Amino acid sequence: MTTDVATFVGDYPYRSLPDTSADFLIREMDRTGIAEAWVGHLPSLLYCDPAPGTARLQQLIELHAHRLHPIPTLHPGLPTWERDLELAVSLKAPAVRFYPMHQALDPEGSEMRKGVAAAADNRLAVLLTVRFEDARQRHPLDRAVDLPPSTVRALARVGPNVRLLVTHAGREFIEEVHFGLTPEEALRVLWDISWLWGPPSNELPALVQSVGIERFTLGTGMPLRIPDAVFAKLDLASLPAAQRRMIEGDNLHRWVNH
């Protein structure tokens, strides 16, 4: 089952998007053959308290609940964040989102470590986004820097049950993290392919060889990015059918149920 782990609904704070509705996601999923998607709420990125964004996320996707799965945004630095985690569990969310670079958190500090550990205790993955846009395209008020590779390494070492899904990471980032972890720690991290380059650098086939096919899954970044680019990378990578199915969903479902 083809699953997209990096989609959003709601307006983006820094630029206008043609359509940020759940209906748009469904149309694009139908067009590109995506069966289901993990969905975040874009405006929650800058909420002081992202909890109201979870309720809004539920409202926006409720008509498509059989295909769109909510990924609530949590702020582990707030006193009520554990209540928000309980809500995510009750919603049967497969993961929660933390944005330490936008939430003014030490990305490797005690609050993030506590949040990752609590998510693991509740069998939830933690979704981390390296960036939303290239630094050259950002609005002057968008001062959040990219998530550093050291953060993923530090959080992967919080405990054996931790699951980190990292989206929008480039090849250098992925290799720096992967080869800085033990083999056991590396199994706790799954990468989407949304920020990998196709020809002439052909980063996806190179990473499949160096890091392993099991470590990658499908993410498009809709509606910030067009989904066709990801499928073009898969086509150009010329992977065997079984390996392509692994990236399109098999790896994800095996990883979250491990």
C-alpha positions as CSV (number, residue, x, y, z in Angstrom):
1,M,0.0,0.0,0.0
2,T,1.6,3.2,-1.2
3,T,1.9,5.6,1.8
4,D,3.0,9.2,1.8
5,V,4.5,10.3,5.2
6,A,5.0,14.0,4.5
7,T,1.8,15.8,3.6
8,F,0.0,18.8,5.2
9,V,-3.3,20.7,5.3
10,G,-3.8,24.3,6.2
11,D,-2.1,27.5,5.1
12,Y,1.6,28.0,5.2
13,P,2.7,31.1,7.1
14,Y,5.4,32.3,4.7
15,R,3.9,31.9,1.2
16,S,0.6,31.5,-0.6
17,L,-0.2,27.9,-1.8
18,P,-2.9,27.2,-4.5
19,D,-4.8,24.7,-2.4
20,T,-4.2,23.5,1.2
21,S,-7.4,21.4,1.6
22,A,-7.8,17.7,2.3
23,D,-9.8,17.5,-0.9
24,F,-6.7,18.6,-2.8
25,L,-4.6,16.0,-1.1
26,I,-7.0,13.3,-2.1
27,R,-7.2,14.4,-5.7
28,E,-3.4,14.4,-5.9
29,M,-3.2,11.0,-4.2
30,D,-5.7,9.5,-6.6
31,R,-3.7,11.0,-9.6
32,T,-0.4,9.6,-8.5
33,G,-1.6,6.3,-7.0
34,I,-1.0,7.1,-3.3
35,A,-3.3,5.0,-1.1
36,E,-3.0,6.8,2.2
37,A,-1.1,9.7,3.8
38,W,0.2,10.9,7.1
39,V,-1.0,14.5,7.5
40,G,0.2,17.4,9.6
41,H,-1.3,20.8,10.2
42,L,0.9,23.5,8.6
43,P,-0.2,26.5,10.7
44,S,0.6,24.7,13.9
45,L,4.3,25.1,13.0
46,L,4.2,28.6,14.6
47,Y,1.5,28.2,17.2
48,C,2.7,29.0,20.7
49,D,0.5,26.1,21.8
50,P,-0.1,23.7,18.9
51,A,-2.9,21.8,20.7
52,P,-5.7,23.7,19.0
53,G,-4.1,22.7,15.7
54,T,-4.9,19.1,16.4
55,A,-8.6,19.8,16.7
56,R,-8.4,21.8,13.5
57,L,-6.5,19.0,11.8
58,Q,-9.2,16.5,12.7
59,Q,-11.9,18.7,11.3
60,L,-10.0,19.2,8.0
61,I,-9.5,15.5,7.3
62,E,-12.5,13.9,8.9
63,L,-14.3,13.2,5.6
64,H,-11.3,11.2,4.5
65,A,-10.3,9.5,7.7
66,H,-10.0,6.1,6.0
67,R,-7.0,7.5,3.9
68,L,-5.6,10.5,5.8
69,H,-4.0,9.8,9.2
70,P,-3.5,12.7,11.6
71,I,0.0,13.5,12.8
72,P,-0.5,16.0,15.7
73,T,2.1,18.6,16.4
74,L,3.3,18.6,20.0
75,H,5.5,21.1,22.0
76,P,7.4,19.1,24.7
77,G,8.4,22.3,26.4
78,L,4.8,23.2,27.5
79,P,3.4,22.0,30.8
80,T,0.3,20.5,29.1
81,W,2.2,18.6,26.4
82,E,1.6,15.1,28.0
83,R,-2.1,15.7,27.7
84,D,-1.6,16.4,24.0
85,L,0.3,13.2,23.7
86,E,-2.6,11.3,25.3
87,L,-4.9,12.8,22.7
88,A,-2.6,11.7,19.9
89,V,-2.8,8.1,21.3
90,S,-6.6,8.3,21.5
91,L,-6.7,9.4,17.9
92,K,-4.7,6.3,16.9
93,A,-2.1,8.6,15.3
94,P,0.9,6.6,14.1
95,A,3.3,9.5,15.0
96,V,3.6,12.9,16.4
97,R,5.5,16.0,15.1
98,F,8.1,18.0,17.0
99,Y,9.6,21.2,15.5
100,P,12.4,22.1,17.9
101,M,13.9,24.7,15.5
102,H,10.6,26.6,15.3
103,Q,9.5,26.0,18.9
104,A,12.7,27.6,20.4
105,L,13.7,24.2,22.0
106,D,17.2,22.9,22.5
107,P,16.9,20.2,19.8
108,E,19.0,17.8,21.8
109,G,17.9,19.0,25.3
110,S,16.0,17.4,28.1
111,E,12.6,18.5,26.8
112,M,13.1,16.9,23.4
113,R,14.6,13.8,24.9
114,K,11.7,13.4,27.3
115,G,9.2,13.9,24.5
116,V,10.9,11.3,22.3
117,A,11.0,8.8,25.2
118,A,7.3,9.4,26.0
119,A,6.3,8.9,22.4
120,A,8.3,5.6,22.3
121,D,6.6,4.5,25.5
122,N,3.3,5.0,23.7
123,R,4.5,3.2,20.6
124,L,4.4,6.4,18.6
125,A,7.0,7.5,16.1
126,V,8.4,11.0,16.2
127,L,8.4,12.9,12.9
128,L,11.2,15.5,12.4
129,T,11.4,17.8,9.5
130,V,14.9,19.0,8.5
131,R,13.5,22.0,6.5
132,F,10.4,23.2,4.7
133,E,12.1,25.3,2.0
134,D,15.6,25.9,0.7
135,A,17.3,28.7,2.6
136,R,17.5,30.8,-0.6
137,Q,13.7,30.8,-0.9
138,R,12.7,31.6,2.7
139,H,10.9,34.7,3.8
140,P,13.1,37.1,5.8
141,L,11.0,36.5,8.9
142,D,11.6,32.7,8.7
143,R,14.6,32.6,11.0
144,A,14.5,28.9,11.9
145,V,17.6,27.1,10.8
146,D,17.7,23.6,9.5
147,L,17.6,20.7,12.0
148,P,21.2,19.6,12.6
149,P,22.3,16.0,12.0
150,S,23.6,15.7,15.5
151,T,20.0,16.0,16.8
152,V,18.9,12.9,15.0
153,R,21.9,11.0,16.3
154,A,21.2,12.2,19.9
155,L,17.5,11.4,19.8
156,A,18.0,8.0,18.2
157,R,20.1,7.1,21.3
158,V,17.3,8.0,23.8
159,G,16.2,4.4,24.0
160,P,15.8,1.1,22.1
161,N,12.1,1.7,21.3
162,V,12.6,5.1,19.7
163,R,11.3,5.5,16.2
164,L,12.4,8.7,14.3
165,L,10.9,9.4,10.9
166,V,13.0,12.2,9.3
167,T,11.7,14.1,6.3
168,H,13.2,16.6,3.9
169,A,16.8,15.5,4.5
170,G,19.5,15.6,1.8
171,R,22.1,12.9,1.0
172,E,24.9,14.5,3.1
173,F,22.6,14.8,6.1
174,I,21.5,11.2,5.8
175,E,25.0,9.8,5.5
176,E,26.4,11.8,8.3
177,V,23.7,10.6,10.7
178,H,23.6,7.0,9.5
179,F,27.3,6.3,9.6
180,G,27.5,8.0,13.0
181,L,25.1,5.5,14.6
182,T,25.6,1.9,15.5
183,P,23.8,-0.6,13.3
184,E,21.2,-1.1,16.0
185,E,20.7,2.7,16.4
186,A,20.4,3.2,12.7
187,L,17.4,0.8,12.6
188,R,15.5,3.4,14.7
189,V,15.6,6.0,11.9
190,L,13.6,6.0,8.7
191,W,14.1,8.6,6.0
192,D,11.7,10.0,3.4
193,I,13.1,10.6,-0.1
194,S,11.5,14.1,-0.7
195,W,14.7,16.1,-0.7
196,L,17.0,13.7,-2.6
197,W,18.2,14.7,-6.0
198,G,17.7,12.8,-9.2
199,P,20.0,13.0,-12.3
200,P,22.8,13.9,-12.7
201,S,23.7,13.1,-9.0
202,N,21.2,10.2,-8.7
203,E,21.3,10.3,-4.9
204,L,18.6,7.7,-4.3
205,P,20.4,4.8,-6.0
206,A,23.6,5.8,-4.3
207,L,22.0,5.8,-0.8
208,V,20.2,2.5,-1.5
209,Q,23.7,1.1,-2.0
210,S,25.4,2.8,0.9
211,V,22.7,3.0,3.6
212,G,20.3,0.3,2.5
213,I,16.9,0.1,0.9
214,E,15.2,-0.7,4.2
215,R,15.9,2.8,5.5
216,F,13.8,4.8,3.1
217,T,10.1,5.5,2.6
218,L,7.9,7.7,0.4
219,G,7.3,11.4,1.3
220,T,6.2,14.1,-1.1
221,G,5.9,17.3,1.0
222,M,2.5,18.2,-0.5
223,P,1.2,20.9,-0.9
224,L,4.6,22.6,-0.5
225,R,6.1,20.4,-3.2
226,I,4.6,18.6,-6.2
227,P,4.4,14.8,-5.8
228,D,5.4,14.1,-9.4
229,A,9.0,14.9,-8.5
230,V,9.3,12.0,-6.0
231,F,7.8,9.5,-8.5
232,A,10.1,10.7,-11.2
233,K,13.1,10.0,-8.9
234,L,11.7,6.5,-8.3
235,D,11.3,5.9,-12.1
236,L,14.8,7.2,-12.9
237,A,16.3,5.1,-10.1
238,S,15.2,2.0,-12.0
239,L,14.8,0.0,-8.9
240,P,13.6,-3.6,-9.0
241,A,9.8,-3.8,-8.4
242,A,10.2,-5.4,-5.0
243,Q,12.6,-2.6,-3.8
244,R,10.3,0.1,-5.2
245,R,7.4,-1.4,-3.1
246,M,9.6,-1.3,-0.1
247,I,10.0,2.5,-0.5
248,E,6.4,3.1,-1.4
249,G,5.1,1.5,1.8
250,D,6.5,-1.9,2.8
251,N,9.4,-0.4,4.8
252,L,7.2,2.0,6.7
253,H,4.6,-0.6,7.7
254,R,7.3,-3.0,8.8
255,W,9.1,-0.3,10.8
256,V,6.2,1.1,12.7
257,N,5.0,-2.3,13.7
258,H,8.4,-3.5,14.8
